Amino acid sequence: MLESFTATAGDQDITVVTIANDACRVVLTDLGARILELHAPDRDGVLADVVLGRKSYDELPGDPYYFGVTAGRYANRLREGRFTIDGTAYEVTPNEGRNHVHGGPRGFDTYVWSTALDADADSVTFSLRSPDGDEGYPGNLDARVTYTLDGTALEIRIEAETDRATIVNLVNHAYFNLAGHDSGTVLDQLLQVDGGFYTPVDAELLPTGEVLAVDGTPFDFSTETPIGTNIDAVDNAGYDHNWVLDGVGMRQVATLTDPASGRRLTLVTDQPGIQVYAGGYLEGASAKGDLETYTPFAGVTAEMQTFPDSINHSHFPQRVLRPGETYVNVVRYEFSVV
């Protein structure tokens, strides 16, 4: 089933799309090509909305928490908003102190994308043209995000082309709480990551350039471990770090499990990194439904990505997109029960 209707968010008209089957339901909007709701069953078949969201549509434009959005043109952080391609230096708009995060103050999350529905495939595609010079980025960029509901899996396929060399890192920024978005913290939920290394950050949450082994550190999630077990040993209000994922191509890279409800989320992607942010700064964020506000650690992100600030670290995976090439980022959120 695929349905849509028109709503308003501030002074903008937006489209809200619901895709549902016998197992799951997802609610999306063209404002930021974002996830508004994602309902998955527990071990008794009871559905709960397992992603965080804002109280009203009016709070979506410029949402500082980026709940559910497609973040870009370059998600995560760029130091001082500076980078160089082929000897040409560029500066993009800073919006986190002196640094640039998630595409700047007018990132992709703030735009109303074009919408194309495909009822036969249980999918919707959002499209956006980012013009040359948008927030300082070079090149006209044509981006597409296709959400497809496949049984108990939501697949997100992100693609982009450019007419001039540019950097691209488009990611989905959903916050998950598998007990239900309004159930409290995720600190008791079990995280497992297929990544033997991580990239440490400084006080500004930017990579230092080091690539360190997780063994013997609070970043070791090689086996299922409650998110809160070692979080007090991590600076900057807990986890907001990039793990170096094992393997290449489409593969399973992580799981998140809520022991109480039995819900398990398996993450499948083709990306080299995953940014896990445990929501340490969520206190006071307005919450959808009957909940007034979220608490710290109310949800955890799993952003499939290239590494933060990678263009400024030659040993990191690079995401320079050139004319004639297609940027692709695919992630599957696969739900099951244990």
N, C-alpha and C positions, 0 to 999 in steps of 0.2 A: 504494500500500500504506500502511495506517495501522495501527500497533500500539501498545499501551500496557501498562505494568505498574506495580505499586506498589513503592516503595522507602521508606527512612527517611533523614531528614536531621536529625541531632540527635535531638530527641524528637518530630519531626513525621513523619507519613506524607505522602508526596508521590506524584504520578503522573508518570511519564516516558513521553512520547509520541514515536514515530518516524514520520515521513512520508517515504516514499521513492518514486522512480520510476526510470526507466531512466537518468536523467541525474544526479540529485542526491539527497541525503539530509539531512534535518534532524532533530535530536533536541531536544525541548523538555521543560520541566517546568512544573507549575502553581505551584511555589515561585518567586514573583517573575515569573511569566509569561515565563520566560526561555529563551533559546537556549543549549543545552549543547554542541551540535555542529552544524556545517554543512559538508557534504562536497561539493566541486565539482571538476569534471574539469580537467586541464591539457590542453595541445595534443595530447597523446598519448592522452587519454581516461582518464588515471590520476586517481582520486579522492584528495583530501587534505582533512583537516579544517582549515578556514581561519579558525576563530574560537578565541580563547583561552578557557580554562576552568580550574576548580579541580581539585585532585587527587581529592577525594571529595565525595559528597553532603553529608557532615557539615560541610563548609566553606562551603556555600552560604548558610545563614542569616547575615545580617549581613555578607556578603562586602564588605570595604572597597573592592574594585576594581570592584564592580558588573558583573562579567563577564556579558554577555548579557542583563541584566535589563530589565524594563520599569520605568523610573525615574519616580517621581512621589510626591505629587500634583503638585509642581512640580519638574521636573528642572532641573539646573544650580543656580545660586546666587541667593540672596536676601540682600541686605546687611542684617546684624543681624537677619535673620528678621522684617523688618517690612514691612508694606504697608498701603495704605488703599484701600477700595472704598466709593464713594458716601459719603465723609465718615467712615466707621467704620474705626478703626485696628485692625489685627490683629498678633499676634506669634506666630510659629511657632518650633518648638524648634530652637535652634542645635546644630549637630553638626560644624562645621568652625571651630574658634575661636568667634568671636562671630557667625558667619554660618551660614546654613541651606543645605544642599546635598542635592539628589536626594530631597526629601521628608522629611528628618530621620532620626533614629535608628530610627524605626519606619516607614520609607518603604514604598512598594508592593512593593519587592523582597523584603521580609521576610515577606509574607503568602502563605499557600497560597490560590490562587484556585480558583474552581469551574471544572470542565472539561466541555466539550461537544465530542464528536468528530463529524466529518462525513466518513465514508469516501468518499462519492460525490464530494465536492468536494476531497478531499485537504487538508482543513483541520481546525484545532482552534481553538475559541474559549475563552479564559479570561475569567472574570467576577469582579468584586470590588465590594463595597459598602464605601466609606470613610465612616464615620459623621461626622456633624456634630461639629466640635471635634477631629477626628483630627489630632494633632500641632499643633493650633491653627488648622487651616483651617476656614472656615465652610462649612456645608451638607453634607447627605448627597450623596455622589457615587457614581454607579453607572458603573463603568468596564468596558470590554470590549476585549480584544485578540484579533484573529483572524489566525492564521498560515495562509497558503495556499501550497502548493508548486505552481507552474505551470511545468512544464518545467524550465528552468535558472534560474527566477526564484523568489524567496521574497518574497511580498507580506505586509506587516504593516499591518493596518487597526486603528487605535486610536480608540475612541469613548467618550464620557462624557456623562452628564446630571446635573444638580444640582437641588435644590429651594430653593437659596439662592445668591445671587451669590457666586462664588468664583473663584480663579485656577487654571488648569490648564495644564500643560505636560508631557505624557506622551511619553516617548521610549524607543526601543530603544537599549541601551548595549553592543552587541556590539563587541569588538575584533577587527579583521581582520589576518591575515597571509596573503597570497595564496600564499606559498610553502609554507604549512603552519604550523600554530600552533607547532610545535616546531622551526622552521627557523632561528631567529636573529632578527635585527632587520628592521624594515621600511624602514630608511633608504635602501635602493637601489630601493625600489618607487616607481613614478611616480604622483604625484597631480595631478589637474587639477580645478579648481573654477570653476564659472560664477558668480563673485562678484567684482565689481570693488571692493568695500569690505569692511572688517572693523571690529569693535568692540574697540579696545584695552582692556587690563585693567591693574589696579594690582597691587601686591605680593600682594594677597589673591585674585587671579584674578577680581575683579569688574569689570564694565565701568566705565570712567571716564565714560561718556556720550558720548564722541567717536565719530564715524563717519568713518573715514579711508580714502582710496584705497589700494589695494594696490600701485599702480604704484611701482616702484623700491624696494620693501620686501621683507623675507624672506617676506611673506605673499602674494606674487604667484605664484599657481598657475594663471594664465590659460591657460598651455600646460603640457603634461606635464613635471613636474620631479621629480627624486628628492626624497623627503621630507627626506633628510639634507643637501641641498645648502647650505641657509642656516640650519639649525637651531641652530647654535652662536651665531648672532646674536640669538636669541630668549631673553629672560629666563625664569626659572621653569622650568628644565629642558626647554625646547622648547615646541612648540605645545600650547596648551590654550585655543583662541580660537574665537570665533564669526565666521563669514563671512556677509555679507549677500548672499543668493542673488539672481541675476538672475531676472526673470520672475515670473509668478504662475500658480496652478493646477498641475496635474500636469505636470511637465516634467523632462527630464534635467538634473541639476545638478552632477554630478561623476563622475569615473572614478578608479579605482585599478587599477594594472597591475603585475604581476610579470613583468619581462622574461624571467627564467630559465625559469619554468614556462609562460608564455603566458597565465596566468589574468588575466582582466579583470573587474572589478566596476563596473557602471554603476549609479549611484544616481539613482532617480527619486522625486520627492516633491511634495507640495503645500505644504510649509512655507516660511517666509520666511528661515530661517537654518539653518546647519549648524555644529555644534561639532566641530572636529577636534582630537583629543587624541592625541598621538604616543606616549603611554605612557612618558613620562620617569621616572615614579615606580614602575615595575613591578618593580624589582629585589627579588628575594626572594619574590615571590608564588609560591605552590605551583602547579605546572603539572600538567595531566592527562596521562594516558598514561605513557610511559617517561621523560619529562623531569621533572627534580626541581623546578626553579624557572625562572621567566622572568627575562630580563635587561631593563634599560631599553630602551625602544623595540621591544619584542617584538611589539607590535600597535598598531593605530591605530583610533580610533573615528570614526564619522561620524554624529553624533546630529542627526537632523532635528528642528527645534525652532523655537519662538519665541525671542527673544533672552534671554540671562540677565538676571535682575533687571529685566525689561522694565516691570513694574508701577511701578517707581520712576523710570522715565525716560519722560516723556510722549511723546517723539518716537520711541520704539521701538514695534514692533507690540505690541498689547495682547491678552491672552488672559483677559479676564474672561468667565466663563461664567455665564449667567443661566438661571433656570427657563424651560423651553420651548425652549431651544436645545440643540444637540448639538455637542459638541467632536469634531473629526475630525482625525486625523493619519495620513496614508497614506504608506508608503515601500515601494518595490520594490528589492530587491537582485537585480540581473540579471547573471548570469554568462555570460561568453563567452570565447573564446580569440583570441589574436593571434599 
